């Protein structure tokens, strides 16, 4: 039977992803089957997990998904030896209002599945206070169990010893301490880590992280701390209708933000997915019955997209007879124009009137609950869709008919309603699940 652990931290940016990847690759080198998951709405980390383990990773999200859906998704770990769920932000960080089965906090997943938590703590600028932080996290929520701590970026052996003694005094195991090691830092950009598929040396980077962690962390102790887990063979808990029988999906460095569980659910429901690259000036498959443009980084490639005549003309021709939908960056490309960070305005496909600009960045971040005022591919008018929005664009114009009434996690109505015009629809949020 597999054993489960959650990798979490007091905050973002302390090394959760690096430790998760290193543990996964190190155990894989020992011959273990490792299954990873990502808690929360992150579409970048699962690709890193897959690179480390050789197995597809998916998101589990307590705000957007019910327990049956989460149990269905994690049941793919039934044949694994060890299951690692990487958290997002800090262990207890979520939204103020409860969603479907929780607030979106990593702690919700840890308690729901009964998996102990390995805390990654950066003790920079402190010593014994690290133990106080660990103790506070251990005691904050009774249903969440703390397995132990891994320190990251310790300054010296003396620094490590001070923290180790303090943790020992309060009964919290310390599995290891990682000195600063710039060579295994994962490159970042404004929406998080640079995507795994954009890094040619990702395998070597993960191997180096695994070697480093094996040298400084007691992997056997971490493995013993995992909870033996007896997952039930879950029925299909996904409430997902594919957007069409044959889906033309934009897929390249500018269009890559799509949740793996959504694509799996489409295929499981019988949909066929054909991919095309707008950056390579490819048009959607003419035999498809719907075109889907995910989010990504169109702002980094706006000039190339605007110059891709075959893509733009093919997309417009497709939209004359069949539905086209865009999420976030894909929505921006369906619009009239996109102004990049240098203030250069680029003409986009023009299927919608949306105009966006990155010249003056404004962060839009958070869960979204949308009640559709009109149909969109895969969903009827009146459907309640749960998703997540994260981008830095400013809306200059959104003149078309609103697609939905959209609320944030507190219930407040927001201005990012999405749009519809003819066969084209778009949303700023990335779809995670539909309410049952």
Secondary structure, 3 states (H helix, E strand, C coil): CCEEEEEEECCCCCCHHHHHHHHHHHHHHCCCCEEEEEECCCCCHHHHHHHHHCCCCEEECCCCCCHHHHHHHHHHHCCCCEEEEECCCCCCCCCCCCCCCCCCCHHHHHHHHCCEEEEEEECCCCCCHHHHHHHHHHHHCCCCCEEEEEEEEECCHHHHHHHHHHHHHCCCCEEEEEECCHHHCCCEECCEECCHHHCCCHHHHHHHHHHHHHHHECHHHHHHHCEECCCCCCCCCCCCCCCCCEEEEECECCECECCHHHHHHHHHCCCEEEEECHHHCCCCCCCCCEEEECECCHHHCHHHHHCCHHHHHHHHHHHCCCEEEEECHHHHHHCCEEECCCCCEEECCCCCCCEEECCCCCCEEEEEEEEECCCECCECCCCEEEEEEEECCEEEECCCEECEEEEECCCCECCCCCEEECCEEEECCEEEEECC
